[in-house]
C-alpha cells in the first residue's frame, strides 16, 4: 500500500483549508447577517462611515458558494485517496484526463480565502467604531472555530495513540511531540509542516494548514482595520494582490520548498486581500463625497473571462512539465482568486440572475452550512472508504480498470458515497455540537447589527 501523500503528483494540493478554510474553511459563519449598504459618507481623513438604508439581509448564494468550495476540496481528495490506494498506473487516456481534472479541486481553498477575506472585512467595517470591537470579534470567532478544531487535535494527539496500543494498524496512532502539539494548538500548523516535512500529512492534521493561514489573518487584520482609514486599507490590499505572486516567483527561483511557498501566510494573502476589497467595493468612493455600489457588470465579466482563460491555458501548458508546481504556486492561485472575486461580486450585485441561481441550490447551501466540520474530517473518511475499496472491491474489478471510464466511474461512486457520509456527519456535528457553542454568541452580539435591527424594527 502506498502511503497517502498530499503530493502524489506535481500538482499542489489542498490538505483539507483551512479555509481553508481553510479552511478553511468553515471558519466564517455565513449565517451572520450581511447588510446591503447603499450610501456612505466620505470623512475628511479618507475614511468611510457606513449609513445603512436597507434591512439586514441574508444572502443564500454565499452559502452555496461555500458549498461549492468544500465540494471542490472533496473532489480533490477523492482523486488523492484513489491514486494513493486503489487506482492502478495503467489507466486509459480518458481516465487519466479525468484524474487530472479531479486533481484541480485544490482551487476550493482559494475560494475559501476570498470568501473569508470578504466576510471578515465586512464584519470589521460594520463594527470598528463600536464599543467592545476587539472582544466581540475575537469571542465570536473563538466560539465558532476553536471547539471543533480542538476536538480534532484531542483525537489525533491523545485518543488515536491510546487506541493504537490495542490496535497497532490504526491510522494516525503514531505518537507526537510536545513541540508539534503546541504548534497545532497555537494555529501554527502551516509553519510546523514546512519545517517538519516528515510529519506534514498526519491522518487528521493535514487540513489544518489553511485554518492556520486564516487564523493568522484574523490575528492581524482587525487591528489594521481599527487603526487605518479605508483608503490606507485599500492600498494595503492592492499591495498584497500585486506583491504576493511576485514573492512566490522569487522564492521559486531561490529553490525554496514548494510547500513553504504554498502554505505560509505572508505570500498567500492575495486571495484574502481580494475578498477584503469586495467589502470596500460595495462602498467605493465617488467624487462629491457620496458613494453607491459599483455595478459595472460588463467589466467583471471580462475580467473573469480573462482570469479563467489564463488559468485554463496555464493548466494546459504546464501540466506534466517540470514547471507545473512553479506556475501554480506563483500564478494560478492569483488567477483563480481573481476569478472567484469576480464571481463573488456578481453574486452580491445580482443574486437573482437566472444563471446564478445554481448557487441557491439546497444541496450546495447545506454543504456550505456544514462545511467547517466536513472540511476538518472529510479526508480520514475518504481514506477509510479508499481502504475499503482496495480490500473489498478492487480484487473483483481490477481486470476491468484499464477499460476507458471504469476508473473514473469508480471515483464518482466513491465520491457520492463520501458526500452522503459527510452530509450525515455535518448534520450530526452541527446539531449535536457546533450550534450549542454558536448560541454563546448572544453574550457578545455585534453592536452594529443590534443597532440596525432596532432601527429597522422602529420603522415597522
C-alpha positions as CSV (number, residue, x, y, z in Angstrom):
1,X,0.0,0.0,0.0
2,X,1.3,3.4,-0.9
3,X,1.3,5.8,2.0
4,X,-1.1,8.7,1.4
5,X,0.7,11.9,0.5
6,X,-0.6,15.3,-0.3
7,X,1.7,15.5,-3.3
8,X,1.3,12.2,-5.2
9,X,1.7,14.2,-8.4
10,X,3.4,17.5,-9.1
11,X,0.2,19.5,-8.6
12,X,-0.1,21.5,-5.4
13,X,-3.0,20.4,-3.4
14,X,-5.4,21.0,-0.7
15,X,-4.9,19.4,2.5
16,X,-8.1,19.8,3.7
17,X,-8.5,24.5,4.2
18,X,-8.4,26.0,6.4
19,X,-10.3,27.7,4.8
20,X,-9.0,26.5,4.5
21,X,-10.6,27.3,5.2
22,X,-9.4,26.9,5.0
23,X,-10.1,26.5,5.7
24,X,-10.6,26.6,5.9
25,X,-12.6,26.7,5.9
26,X,-16.0,26.8,7.5
27,X,-14.4,29.2,9.9
28,X,-16.5,32.2,8.8
29,X,-20.2,31.8,9.6
30,X,-22.2,32.7,6.6
31,X,-25.4,33.0,8.7
32,X,-24.2,36.2,10.2
33,X,-26.4,38.8,8.7
34,X,-24.9,41.0,6.0
35,X,-26.3,44.4,5.2
36,X,-26.9,45.9,1.8
37,X,-25.4,49.3,2.0
38,X,-26.5,52.0,-0.4
39,X,-24.7,55.0,0.8
40,X,-21.6,56.2,2.7
41,X,-20.2,59.5,3.8
42,X,-16.6,60.2,3.0
43,X,-14.9,61.6,6.1
44,X,-12.1,64.2,5.9
45,X,-9.4,61.7,6.8
46,X,-10.2,59.4,3.9
47,X,-12.3,57.1,6.0
48,X,-15.8,55.8,5.2
49,X,-18.7,56.0,7.6
50,X,-21.4,53.4,6.8
51,X,-25.0,54.6,6.6
52,X,-27.4,51.7,6.1
53,X,-30.6,52.2,4.2
54,X,-31.9,48.7,3.9
55,X,-32.9,46.0,6.2
56,X,-30.3,43.4,7.1
57,X,-30.4,40.6,4.6
58,X,-29.0,37.1,4.4
59,X,-27.6,36.1,1.1
60,X,-28.2,32.3,0.4
61,X,-25.9,32.4,-2.6
62,X,-22.9,32.8,-0.3
63,X,-23.9,29.5,1.5
64,X,-24.0,27.9,-2.0
65,X,-20.6,29.4,-2.9
66,X,-19.1,28.0,0.3
67,X,-20.7,24.7,-0.5
68,X,-19.0,24.6,-3.9
69,X,-15.7,25.4,-2.2
70,X,-15.9,22.3,0.1
71,X,-17.2,20.3,-2.9
72,X,-14.0,21.1,-4.8
73,X,-12.0,20.0,-1.8
74,X,-13.8,16.7,-1.6
75,X,-13.3,16.1,-5.3
76,X,-9.6,16.7,-4.9
77,X,-9.3,14.2,-2.1
78,X,-11.4,11.7,-3.9
79,X,-8.6,11.7,-6.5
80,X,-5.9,11.8,-3.9
81,X,-7.1,8.8,-2.0
82,X,-7.9,6.9,-5.1
83,X,-4.5,7.4,-6.7
84,X,-2.8,6.6,-3.4
85,X,-4.7,3.4,-2.6
86,X,-6.6,1.6,-5.3
87,X,-6.1,3.0,-8.8
88,X,-3.5,1.2,-11.0
89,X,-1.0,3.2,-13.0
90,X,-2.1,1.8,-16.4
91,X,-5.2,3.8,-16.7
92,X,-6.8,4.6,-20.1
93,X,-6.2,8.0,-21.7
94,X,-9.7,9.1,-20.8
95,X,-9.4,8.1,-17.2
96,X,-6.0,9.9,-16.9
97,X,-7.6,13.0,-18.3
98,X,-10.4,12.8,-15.8
99,X,-8.0,12.3,-12.9
100,X,-6.2,15.5,-14.0
101,X,-9.4,17.4,-13.8
102,X,-10.2,16.0,-10.3
103,X,-6.8,16.9,-9.1
104,X,-7.5,20.6,-9.6
105,X,-10.0,20.6,-6.7
106,X,-7.3,22.3,-4.6
107,X,-8.9,25.5,-6.1
108,X,-11.5,25.2,-3.4
109,X,-9.1,26.6,-0.8
110,X,-8.6,29.8,-2.9
111,X,-12.3,30.2,-2.9
112,X,-12.4,29.8,0.8
113,X,-9.8,32.5,1.2
114,X,-11.7,35.0,-1.0
115,X,-14.9,34.4,1.0
116,X,-13.1,34.7,4.3
117,X,-11.4,38.0,3.4
118,X,-14.8,39.4,2.3
119,X,-16.9,38.3,5.2
120,X,-14.4,39.2,7.9
121,X,-13.7,42.6,6.5
122,X,-17.4,43.3,6.1
123,X,-17.9,42.4,9.8
124,X,-15.0,44.6,10.9
125,X,-16.1,47.5,8.8
126,X,-19.5,47.3,10.4
127,X,-18.2,47.3,14.0
128,X,-14.9,49.1,14.1
129,X,-16.3,52.2,15.7
130,X,-18.4,50.3,18.2
131,X,-17.6,49.6,21.9
132,X,-16.0,46.2,22.6
133,X,-14.8,45.9,19.0
134,X,-12.0,43.6,19.7
135,X,-13.5,41.5,22.5
136,X,-16.7,40.9,20.4
137,X,-14.9,39.9,17.3
138,X,-12.5,37.5,18.9
139,X,-15.1,36.0,21.2
140,X,-17.4,35.3,18.3
141,X,-14.5,33.8,16.3
142,X,-13.5,31.7,19.3
143,X,-16.9,30.0,19.8
144,X,-17.1,29.3,16.0
145,X,-13.7,27.9,15.3
146,X,-12.0,26.6,18.4
147,X,-14.3,23.9,19.8
148,X,-14.4,21.6,16.8
149,X,-10.8,22.2,15.9
150,X,-9.6,21.3,19.4
151,X,-11.8,18.1,19.3
152,X,-9.8,17.2,16.2
153,X,-6.5,17.8,17.9
154,X,-7.5,15.8,21.0
155,X,-8.5,12.9,18.8
156,X,-5.2,13.0,16.9
157,X,-2.8,13.7,19.8
158,X,-4.4,11.6,22.6
159,X,-7.2,9.3,21.5
160,X,-5.7,7.7,18.5
161,X,-2.3,6.9,20.1
162,X,-4.1,5.4,23.1
163,X,-6.2,3.2,20.8
164,X,-3.1,2.3,18.8
165,X,-1.7,0.4,21.8
166,X,-4.6,-2.1,21.3
167,X,-4.9,-1.8,17.5
168,X,-1.4,-1.3,16.1
169,X,-2.6,-0.9,12.5
170,X,-4.9,2.0,13.4
171,X,-4.2,5.0,11.1
172,X,-2.9,8.1,12.9
173,X,-1.9,6.3,16.0
174,X,1.8,7.4,15.9
175,X,3.0,9.4,19.0
176,X,3.5,13.2,18.6
177,X,5.9,15.5,20.3
178,X,5.0,18.4,22.7
179,X,6.6,20.8,20.2
180,X,4.2,19.6,17.4
181,X,1.2,19.7,19.7
182,X,2.0,23.3,20.8
183,X,2.3,24.4,17.1
184,X,-1.1,23.0,16.3
185,X,-2.9,24.2,19.4
186,X,-1.4,27.7,18.6
187,X,-2.6,27.7,15.0
188,X,0.9,27.4,13.6
189,X,0.3,24.2,11.7
190,X,1.5,25.7,8.4
191,X,4.8,26.7,9.8
192,X,5.3,23.3,11.6
193,X,4.5,21.4,8.4
194,X,7.1,23.5,6.4
195,X,9.9,22.8,8.8
196,X,8.9,19.2,9.6
197,X,8.1,17.6,6.2
198,X,8.2,14.1,7.6
199,X,5.3,14.9,9.8
200,X,3.4,17.0,7.3
201,X,0.5,14.8,6.5
202,X,-0.7,13.1,9.7
203,X,-4.0,11.3,9.5
204,X,-6.2,14.1,10.8
205,X,-4.0,17.2,10.7
206,X,-3.2,17.9,7.0
207,X,-6.2,20.2,6.5
208,X,-5.2,22.5,9.3
209,X,-2.6,24.5,7.4
210,X,-5.3,26.6,5.7
211,X,-7.1,27.2,9.0
212,X,-3.8,28.5,10.4
213,X,-3.5,30.9,7.5
214,X,-6.9,32.3,8.2
215,X,-6.3,32.4,12.0
216,X,-3.1,34.3,11.5
217,X,-5.0,36.7,9.2
218,X,-7.7,37.2,11.9
219,X,-5.0,38.0,14.4
220,X,-3.6,40.9,12.5
221,X,-6.3,42.3,10.2
222,X,-8.8,43.5,12.9
223,X,-6.0,45.8,14.3
224,X,-5.3,47.2,10.9
225,X,-8.9,47.8,10.2
226,X,-9.2,49.6,13.6
227,X,-6.1,51.7,13.2
228,X,-6.1,52.6,9.5
229,X,-8.6,54.5,7.4
230,X,-10.3,52.9,4.4
231,X,-8.0,54.4,1.8
232,X,-4.9,53.0,3.5
233,X,-6.6,49.6,3.9
234,X,-7.4,49.5,0.2
235,X,-3.8,50.4,-0.7
236,X,-2.7,47.6,1.6
237,X,-5.0,45.1,-0.1
238,X,-3.8,46.1,-3.6
239,X,-0.2,45.8,-2.5
240,X,-0.7,42.3,-1.3
241,X,-2.5,41.4,-4.5
242,X,0.4,42.7,-6.6
243,X,3.3,41.6,-4.4
244,X,2.3,38.0,-3.4
245,X,2.6,36.3,-6.8
246,X,6.0,38.1,-7.3
247,X,7.3,37.0,-3.9
248,X,6.3,33.4,-4.7
249,X,8.2,33.6,-8.0
250,X,11.2,34.9,-6.2
251,X,11.0,32.1,-3.7
252,X,10.7,29.6,-6.6
253,X,13.8,31.0,-8.3
254,X,15.6,30.6,-4.9
255,X,14.6,26.9,-5.0
256,X,12.6,27.1,-1.8
257,X,10.4,24.2,-0.7
258,X,7.1,24.2,-2.7
259,X,5.1,23.5,0.4
260,X,6.6,26.6,2.1
261,X,5.6,28.7,-1.0
262,X,2.1,27.1,-1.0
263,X,1.2,27.3,2.7
264,X,2.8,30.2,4.5
265,X,0.6,33.2,5.2
266,X,2.7,36.2,4.2
267,X,2.6,35.2,0.5
268,X,-0.9,33.6,0.5
269,X,-2.6,36.8,1.4
270,X,-3.6,37.8,-2.1
271,X,-6.9,35.8,-2.1
272,X,-7.8,37.2,1.4
273,X,-7.0,40.7,0.1
274,X,-9.2,40.3,-2.9
275,X,-12.0,39.2,-0.7
276,X,-11.4,42.2,1.5
277,X,-11.6,44.5,-1.5
278,X,-15.0,43.2,-2.3
279,X,-16.2,44.6,1.1
280,X,-14.8,48.0,0.1
281,X,-16.2,47.7,-3.5
282,X,-19.7,47.9,-2.0
283,X,-19.0,51.3,-0.6
284,X,-16.4,52.5,-3.1
285,X,-15.8,56.3,-3.2
286,X,-17.1,58.6,-5.9
287,X,-16.4,62.2,-6.5
288,X,-18.6,64.5,-4.4
289,X,-18.3,62.6,-1.2
290,X,-21.2,60.2,-1.7
291,X,-20.9,56.6,-2.8
292,X,-23.1,53.8,-4.0
293,X,-22.4,50.2,-5.1
294,X,-20.5,50.0,-8.3
295,X,-22.4,47.9,-10.8
296,X,-20.4,47.7,-13.9
297,X,-21.0,44.1,-14.5
298,X,-19.5,44.0,-18.0
299,X,-16.1,44.8,-16.5
300,X,-16.5,41.9,-14.1
301,X,-17.5,39.6,-16.9
302,X,-14.4,40.4,-19.0
303,X,-12.0,40.3,-16.0
304,X,-13.5,36.9,-15.0
305,X,-13.2,35.6,-18.6
306,X,-9.5,36.7,-18.8
307,X,-8.7,35.1,-15.4
308,X,-10.5,31.9,-16.5
309,X,-8.7,31.7,-19.8
310,X,-5.4,32.4,-18.1
311,X,-5.9,29.6,-15.6
312,X,-7.0,27.1,-18.3
313,X,-4.1,28.0,-20.6
314,X,-1.7,27.6,-17.7
315,X,-3.2,24.1,-16.9
316,X,-2.7,23.0,-20.5
317,X,0.8,24.5,-21.0
318,X,2.3,23.5,-17.7
319,X,0.5,20.3,-16.7
320,X,3.1,17.5,-16.6
321,X,6.0,19.8,-17.1
322,X,8.8,20.5,-14.7
323,X,7.4,23.9,-14.0
324,X,3.9,22.7,-13.2
325,X,4.1,23.3,-9.5
326,X,6.1,26.5,-10.0
327,X,3.4,28.0,-12.3
328,X,0.6,27.0,-10.0
329,X,2.2,28.3,-6.8
330,X,3.2,31.6,-8.3
331,X,0.4,32.4,-10.7
332,X,-2.5,30.1,-10.7
333,X,-3.7,30.9,-7.2
334,X,-3.8,34.6,-8.0
335,X,-5.7,34.0,-11.3
336,X,-8.3,31.7,-9.7
337,X,-8.7,34.1,-6.7
338,X,-9.4,36.8,-9.2
339,X,-11.9,34.7,-11.0
340,X,-13.6,33.8,-7.7
341,X,-13.6,37.5,-6.7
342,X,-15.4,38.4,-9.9
343,X,-17.9,35.7,-9.2
344,X,-18.5,36.9,-5.7
345,X,-19.1,40.5,-6.9
346,X,-21.6,39.3,-9.4
347,X,-23.4,37.3,-6.8
348,X,-23.6,40.3,-4.5
349,X,-24.6,42.6,-7.3
350,X,-27.2,40.4,-9.0
351,X,-28.1,37.4,-6.9
352,X,-31.4,36.9,-8.7
353,X,-29.9,36.5,-12.2
354,X,-31.1,33.2,-13.6
355,X,-27.6,31.8,-14.3
356,X,-26.5,32.5,-10.7
357,X,-29.4,30.7,-9.1
358,X,-27.4,27.4,-9.1
359,X,-25.7,28.8,-6.0
360,X,-29.0,28.7,-4.2
361,X,-29.5,25.0,-4.8
362,X,-30.3,23.4,-1.5
363,X,-27.5,20.7,-1.5
364,X,-24.9,23.4,-2.1
365,X,-26.3,25.5,0.7
366,X,-26.4,22.6,3.1
367,X,-22.8,21.8,2.2
368,X,-22.0,25.4,3.0
369,X,-23.7,25.3,6.3
370,X,-21.9,22.1,7.4
371,X,-18.6,23.0,5.6
372,X,-16.5,23.5,8.7
373,X,-16.9,20.0,10.2
374,X,-16.8,18.5,6.7
375,X,-13.5,20.3,5.9
376,X,-11.9,19.1,9.1
377,X,-13.0,15.4,9.0
378,X,-13.6,14.5,5.3
379,X,-10.1,13.3,4.5
380,X,-10.0,10.5,7.0
381,X,-13.5,9.4,5.9
382,X,-12.3,9.3,2.3
383,X,-9.2,7.4,3.4
384,X,-11.3,4.8,5.1
385,X,-13.5,4.5,2.0
386,X,-10.4,4.0,-0.2
387,X,-9.1,1.3,2.1
388,X,-12.4,-0.5,1.9
389,X,-12.5,-0.2,-1.9
390,X,-9.0,-1.7,-2.0
391,X,-9.8,-4.6,0.2
392,X,-13.3,-5.5,-0.8
393,X,-14.0,-4.2,-4.3
394,X,-10.6,-3.9,-6.1
395,X,-9.9,-7.7,-6.3
396,X,-13.2,-8.1,-8.2
397,X,-12.8,-5.3,-10.7
398,X,-9.1,-5.0,-11.1
399,X,-9.1,-6.6,-14.6
400,X,-11.7,-4.0,-15.8
401,X,-9.9,-0.8,-14.6
402,X,-7.8,-0.3,-17.7
403,X,-11.0,0.0,-19.8
404,X,-12.0,3.6,-20.5
405,X,-14.3,5.2,-18.0
406,X,-14.2,2.4,-15.4
407,X,-11.7,4.0,-13.0
408,X,-13.5,7.4,-13.3
409,X,-16.8,5.8,-12.6
410,X,-15.4,4.1,-9.5
411,X,-14.1,7.5,-8.3
412,X,-17.6,9.0,-8.9
413,X,-19.2,6.3,-6.9
414,X,-16.7,6.7,-4.0
415,X,-17.3,10.5,-4.1
416,X,-21.1,10.1,-4.0
417,X,-20.8,7.7,-1.0
418,X,-18.4,10.1,0.7
419,X,-20.7,13.1,0.0
420,X,-23.6,11.2,1.7
421,X,-21.5,10.2,4.7
422,X,-20.1,13.7,5.1
423,X,-23.5,15.3,4.9
424,X,-24.7,13.0,7.7
425,X,-21.6,13.8,9.7
426,X,-22.1,17.5,9.1
427,X,-25.7,17.3,10.2
428,X,-24.8,15.5,13.4
429,X,-21.8,17.7,14.2
430,X,-23.9,20.9,13.7
431,X,-26.9,19.8,15.8
432,X,-25.1,17.9,18.5
433,X,-22.1,20.1,19.0
434,X,-21.5,23.2,16.9
435,X,-24.8,25.1,17.3
436,X,-24.6,24.8,21.1
437,X,-21.3,26.8,21.1
438,X,-22.7,29.2,18.5
439,X,-25.5,30.0,20.8
440,X,-22.9,31.6,23.1
441,X,-22.6,34.4,20.6
442,X,-25.6,36.0,22.2
443,X,-23.4,37.2,25.0
444,X,-21.3,39.2,22.6
445,X,-23.7,40.5,19.9
446,X,-22.3,42.6,17.0
447,X,-23.2,46.1,18.2
448,X,-23.8,47.4,14.7
449,X,-26.2,44.6,13.8
450,X,-28.1,45.1,17.1
451,X,-28.4,48.8,16.5
452,X,-29.5,48.4,12.9
453,X,-32.1,45.8,13.9
454,X,-33.6,48.1,16.5
455,X,-33.8,50.9,14.0
456,X,-35.4,48.8,11.4
457,X,-37.9,47.4,13.9
458,X,-38.8,51.0,15.0
459,X,-39.9,51.8,11.4
460,X,-42.3,48.9,11.2
